[in-house]
Amino acid sequence: MRYKQAKELGDMARGRGICYYHQVYTILLRALTDGTIAAGTALPSESALMERYQVSRNTVRRALRRLEDEKRIICRRGSGSYARSPPNAEISADLLADIVQTDDAHRPKTVGRLLRVQQVDTPEFIKRREPRFAATSLMVQRLLSYKSVPFLYTTSYVPGQLAARLTRSLLSRQAVLIALDLQGIKPFSAEQITSAVAADAVAARHLDIEPASVLMSIHRLVRDGEGKAVEYQVMQYPPDRFVIRERVLIERSDTGLQWSKSKASQIPAWL
């Protein structure tokens, strides 16, 4: 049973510069999170994991020790390792998606913490995507939590010429887009790119995860009605804590069936 279970787990990516212990840990964490290894059931044995991934016993034990430290598993001497109910089991990614995408009047209490407000040189990755973005920007970083569980880390950049009246006091009460709107700078449209990235040390610390853990990353460029950039926002979240939901419709046209989003975006402006 355990050996069969080991064969059903994902594969390692060798030669990619990611240490083997972290890959074994990530594979097991994903299996524990998505229910492949259900709470109360046994994990594959150390020997099965060693054979499955062609790694040393120390590598396997390091991955299991980390899962045990995170209270994902319980290790029983002479019996093996068993999956536990995940910490904060009552807080799921689907629940947090519901909370975030509920209108303000009915949304349960989330906590948004302003981490940093600072004038910076506009990063090159922004200027590559939007060469007309200002040379300097106001950088605004926030962390969104629910019941002390951090789940969304955002970094916004506002072109320097638009940021003069965006004080720390104002930004502690309002999201960047809402603050801009109150100042008469009207956001009109946005373009988004979604990818997966490895968490850097700063994001890992704020989200309470290990560096190099997988994060979903959304890069959103917001423009006004004249097409000028007013904000560049990077949103990062662990995929086991938060998901972005979009509703799409199936439309019929002369060329056949096609997908159509019912809204331009399901990510609230208040993030």
C-alpha positions as a Python dict, from the first residue, in 0.01 Angstrom:
ca = {
    (1, 'M'): (0, 0, 0),
    (2, 'R'): (271, 246, 98),
    (3, 'Y'): (489, 157, -201),
    (4, 'K'): (196, 200, -436),
    (5, 'Q'): (123, 535, -275),
    (6, 'A'): (481, 645, -330),
    (7, 'K'): (455, 567, -700),
    (8, 'E'): (145, 787, -726),
    (9, 'L'): (325, 1098, -599),
    (10, 'G'): (476, 1360, -829),
    (11, 'D'): (824, 1353, -981),
    (12, 'M'): (1135, 1546, -887),
    (13, 'A'): (1301, 1796, -1118),
    (14, 'R'): (1667, 1697, -1119),
    (15, 'G'): (1934, 1933, -1240),
    (16, 'R'): (1723, 2244, -1171),
    (17, 'G'): (1921, 2375, -874),
    (18, 'I'): (1651, 2291, -618),
    (19, 'C'): (1778, 2079, -330),
    (20, 'Y'): (1638, 1728, -314),
    (21, 'Y'): (1512, 1755, 42),
    (22, 'H'): (1299, 2057, -52),
    (23, 'Q'): (1157, 1877, -354),
    (24, 'V'): (1058, 1572, -147),
    (25, 'Y'): (907, 1804, 114),
    (26, 'T'): (709, 1997, -151),
    (27, 'I'): (578, 1677, -315),
    (28, 'L'): (459, 1540, 20),
    (29, 'L'): (314, 1876, 127),
    (30, 'R'): (111, 1896, -194),
    (31, 'A'): (-17, 1542, -142),
    (32, 'L'): (-116, 1625, 217),
    (33, 'T'): (-283, 1951, 113),
    (34, 'D'): (-487, 1817, -179),
    (35, 'G'): (-595, 1502, 5),
    (36, 'T'): (-390, 1253, -197),
    (37, 'I'): (-263, 1149, 146),
    (38, 'A'): (-570, 1190, 366),
    (39, 'A'): (-563, 1283, 734),
    (40, 'G'): (-500, 976, 949),
    (41, 'T'): (-343, 768, 672),
    (42, 'A'): (20, 659, 652),
    (43, 'L'): (277, 829, 434),
    (44, 'P'): (502, 613, 217),
    (45, 'S'): (781, 458, 423),
    (46, 'E'): (1128, 607, 428),
    (47, 'S'): (1254, 317, 216),
    (48, 'A'): (976, 365, -41),
    (49, 'L'): (1052, 737, -71),
    (50, 'M'): (1425, 667, -101),
    (51, 'E'): (1361, 420, -383),
    (52, 'R'): (1098, 638, -552),
    (53, 'Y'): (1320, 947, -565),
    (54, 'Q'): (1668, 789, -552),
    (55, 'V'): (1772, 1001, -255),
    (56, 'S'): (1943, 928, 75),
    (57, 'R'): (1771, 842, 402),
    (58, 'N'): (1896, 1172, 548),
    (59, 'T'): (1723, 1363, 266),
    (60, 'V'): (1393, 1186, 332),
    (61, 'R'): (1420, 1231, 707),
    (62, 'R'): (1491, 1602, 668),
    (63, 'A'): (1175, 1645, 459),
    (64, 'L'): (967, 1444, 710),
    (65, 'R'): (1115, 1636, 1003),
    (66, 'R'): (1007, 1964, 848),
    (67, 'L'): (654, 1835, 790),
    (68, 'E'): (645, 1719, 1150),
    (69, 'D'): (768, 2058, 1274),
    (70, 'E'): (488, 2222, 1074),
    (71, 'K'): (238, 1982, 1237),
    (72, 'R'): (144, 1833, 901),
    (73, 'I'): (238, 1478, 1007),
    (74, 'I'): (303, 1278, 1322),
    (75, 'C'): (597, 1038, 1330),
    (76, 'R'): (557, 724, 1541),
    (77, 'R'): (867, 526, 1621),
    (78, 'G'): (847, 177, 1474),
    (79, 'S'): (518, 255, 1297),
    (80, 'G'): (589, 530, 1044),
    (81, 'S'): (456, 875, 963),
    (82, 'Y'): (88, 966, 947),
    (83, 'A'): (-98, 1265, 805),
    (84, 'R'): (-260, 1503, 1050),
    (85, 'S'): (-546, 1739, 990),
    (86, 'P'): (-384, 2053, 848),
    (87, 'P'): (-326, 2346, 1083),
    (88, 'N'): (-609, 2600, 1064),
    (89, 'A'): (-817, 2334, 893),
    (90, 'E'): (-1124, 2555, 918),
    (91, 'I'): (-950, 2810, 690),
    (92, 'S'): (-936, 2681, 335),
    (93, 'A'): (-827, 2844, 11),
    (94, 'D'): (-1188, 2832, -109),
    (95, 'L'): (-1309, 3001, 209),
    (96, 'L'): (-1056, 3281, 169),
    (97, 'A'): (-1157, 3325, -195),
    (98, 'D'): (-1519, 3363, -83),
    (99, 'I'): (-1419, 3616, 181),
    (100, 'V'): (-1204, 3826, -52),
    (101, 'Q'): (-1456, 3828, -334),
    (102, 'T'): (-1759, 3910, -118),
    (103, 'D'): (-1879, 4269, -130),
    (104, 'D'): (-1759, 4498, 149),
    (105, 'A'): (-2085, 4510, 343),
    (106, 'H'): (-2091, 4134, 404),
    (107, 'R'): (-1722, 4042, 401),
    (108, 'P'): (-1593, 3876, 720),
    (109, 'K'): (-1310, 4057, 894),
    (110, 'T'): (-973, 4038, 724),
    (111, 'V'): (-670, 4229, 846),
    (112, 'G'): (-467, 4435, 602),
    (113, 'R'): (-131, 4549, 738),
    (114, 'L'): (70, 4821, 571),
    (115, 'L'): (430, 4700, 569),
    (116, 'R'): (626, 4958, 377),
    (117, 'V'): (585, 5290, 192),
    (118, 'Q'): (899, 5412, 18),
    (119, 'Q'): (1021, 5607, -284),
    (120, 'V'): (1223, 5375, -511),
    (121, 'D'): (1366, 5357, -860),
    (122, 'T'): (1109, 5188, -1080),
    (123, 'P'): (1213, 4821, -1124),
    (124, 'E'): (1335, 4714, -1466),
    (125, 'F'): (1064, 4448, -1502),
    (126, 'I'): (801, 4725, -1493),
    (127, 'K'): (986, 4947, -1744),
    (128, 'R'): (1022, 4652, -1980),
    (129, 'R'): (647, 4601, -1977),
    (130, 'E'): (557, 4973, -1976),
    (131, 'P'): (848, 5190, -2099),
    (132, 'R'): (648, 5509, -2026),
    (133, 'F'): (625, 5430, -1655),
    (134, 'A'): (801, 5699, -1448),
    (135, 'A'): (1167, 5656, -1354),
    (136, 'T'): (1080, 5667, -983),
    (137, 'S'): (782, 5518, -802),
    (138, 'L'): (614, 5506, -465),
    (139, 'M'): (634, 5145, -348),
    (140, 'V'): (355, 5026, -117),
    (141, 'Q'): (364, 4679, 41),
    (142, 'R'): (74, 4514, 226),
    (143, 'L'): (-7, 4182, 390),
    (144, 'L'): (-361, 4046, 409),
    (145, 'S'): (-448, 3797, 685),
    (146, 'Y'): (-754, 3616, 818),
    (147, 'K'): (-763, 3483, 1174),
    (148, 'S'): (-387, 3542, 1198),
    (149, 'V'): (-321, 3338, 881),
    (150, 'P'): (-134, 3549, 621),
    (151, 'F'): (-245, 3465, 271),
    (152, 'L'): (-180, 3755, 32),
    (153, 'Y'): (132, 3971, -3),
    (154, 'T'): (110, 4268, -240),
    (155, 'T'): (357, 4523, -371),
    (156, 'S'): (228, 4826, -561),
    (157, 'Y'): (423, 5085, -758),
    (158, 'V'): (270, 5425, -833),
    (159, 'P'): (443, 5660, -1082),
    (160, 'G'): (623, 5931, -887),
    (161, 'Q'): (427, 6221, -1034),
    (162, 'L'): (96, 6066, -920),
    (163, 'A'): (207, 5976, -568),
    (164, 'A'): (260, 6321, -416),
    (165, 'R'): (-57, 6311, -204),
    (166, 'L'): (-47, 5942, -115),
    (167, 'T'): (66, 5967, 246),
    (168, 'R'): (135, 5673, 474),
    (169, 'S'): (-163, 5778, 685),
    (170, 'L'): (-396, 5766, 383),
    (171, 'L'): (-255, 5434, 259),
    (172, 'S'): (-296, 5277, 601),
    (173, 'R'): (-674, 5325, 555),
    (174, 'Q'): (-716, 5281, 180),
    (175, 'A'): (-584, 5056, -93),
    (176, 'V'): (-371, 5228, -357),
    (177, 'L'): (-638, 5229, -629),
    (178, 'I'): (-904, 5364, -395),
    (179, 'A'): (-665, 5632, -268),
    (180, 'L'): (-582, 5733, -626),
    (181, 'D'): (-950, 5745, -715),
    (182, 'L'): (-1017, 5975, -417),
    (183, 'Q'): (-744, 6205, -549),
    (184, 'G'): (-917, 6231, -887),
    (185, 'I'): (-693, 5980, -1066),
    (186, 'K'): (-945, 5743, -1222),
    (187, 'P'): (-836, 5383, -1295),
    (188, 'F'): (-1010, 5250, -1604),
    (189, 'S'): (-863, 4916, -1717),
    (190, 'A'): (-601, 4658, -1626),
    (191, 'E'): (-392, 4382, -1784),
    (192, 'Q'): (-292, 4080, -1573),
    (193, 'I'): (-33, 3806, -1606),
    (194, 'T'): (-41, 3503, -1375),
    (195, 'S'): (255, 3273, -1315),
    (196, 'A'): (419, 3061, -1048),
    (197, 'V'): (737, 3178, -875),
    (198, 'A'): (968, 3073, -592),
    (199, 'A'): (920, 3279, -277),
    (200, 'D'): (1209, 3512, -198),
    (201, 'A'): (1321, 3563, 161),
    (202, 'V'): (1101, 3871, 219),
    (203, 'A'): (778, 3719, 85),
    (204, 'A'): (852, 3394, 269),
    (205, 'R'): (895, 3577, 599),
    (206, 'H'): (571, 3772, 567),
    (207, 'L'): (367, 3472, 448),
    (208, 'D'): (525, 3243, 708),
    (209, 'I'): (653, 2991, 456),
    (210, 'E'): (996, 2857, 363),
    (211, 'P'): (1208, 3045, 105),
    (212, 'A'): (1177, 2897, -244),
    (213, 'S'): (827, 2766, -169),
    (214, 'V'): (592, 2792, -466),
    (215, 'L'): (382, 3109, -485),
    (216, 'M'): (122, 3212, -736),
    (217, 'S'): (208, 3556, -869),
    (218, 'I'): (-19, 3806, -1045),
    (219, 'H'): (129, 4111, -1216),
    (220, 'R'): (-138, 4374, -1282),
    (221, 'L'): (-82, 4694, -1481),
    (222, 'V'): (-360, 4949, -1426),
    (223, 'R'): (-429, 5238, -1667),
    (224, 'D'): (-653, 5542, -1668),
    (225, 'G'): (-900, 5629, -1945),
    (226, 'E'): (-621, 5781, -2154),
    (227, 'G'): (-412, 5466, -2135),
    (228, 'K'): (-155, 5608, -1891),
    (229, 'A'): (-20, 5373, -1623),
    (230, 'V'): (-139, 5461, -1271),
    (231, 'E'): (-32, 5150, -1078),
    (232, 'Y'): (170, 4832, -1120),
    (233, 'Q'): (77, 4572, -861),
    (234, 'V'): (236, 4235, -782),
    (235, 'M'): (19, 3996, -577),
    (236, 'Q'): (169, 3677, -434),
    (237, 'Y'): (-8, 3399, -245),
    (238, 'P'): (52, 3035, -146),
    (239, 'P'): (-172, 2816, -365),
    (240, 'D'): (-282, 2610, -64),
    (241, 'R'): (-414, 2920, 116),
    (242, 'F'): (-583, 3126, -152),
    (243, 'V'): (-726, 3091, -502),
    (244, 'I'): (-850, 3344, -756),
    (245, 'R'): (-1193, 3260, -893),
    (246, 'E'): (-1329, 3383, -1225),
    (247, 'R'): (-1664, 3307, -1377),
    (248, 'V'): (-1663, 3251, -1752),
    (249, 'L'): (-1950, 3217, -1996),
    (250, 'I'): (-1968, 3006, -2311),
    (251, 'E'): (-2070, 3220, -2606),
    (252, 'R'): (-2169, 3106, -2954),
    (253, 'S'): (-2037, 3295, -3254),
    (254, 'D'): (-1994, 3240, -3628),
    (255, 'T'): (-1660, 3073, -3557),
    (256, 'G'): (-1804, 2834, -3297),
    (257, 'L'): (-1801, 2825, -2916),
    (258, 'Q'): (-1570, 3047, -2717),
    (259, 'W'): (-1506, 3138, -2355),
    (260, 'S'): (-1597, 3485, -2232),
    (261, 'K'): (-1527, 3627, -1886),
    (262, 'S'): (-1835, 3758, -1713),
    (263, 'K'): (-1621, 4029, -1550),
    (264, 'A'): (-1293, 4191, -1650),
    (265, 'S'): (-1143, 4075, -1322),
    (266, 'Q'): (-1255, 3899, -1005),
    (267, 'I'): (-976, 4054, -795),
    (268, 'P'): (-1125, 4333, -584),
    (269, 'A'): (-982, 4681, -616),
    (270, 'W'): (-948, 4707, -238),
    (271, 'L'): (-657, 4460, -236),
}
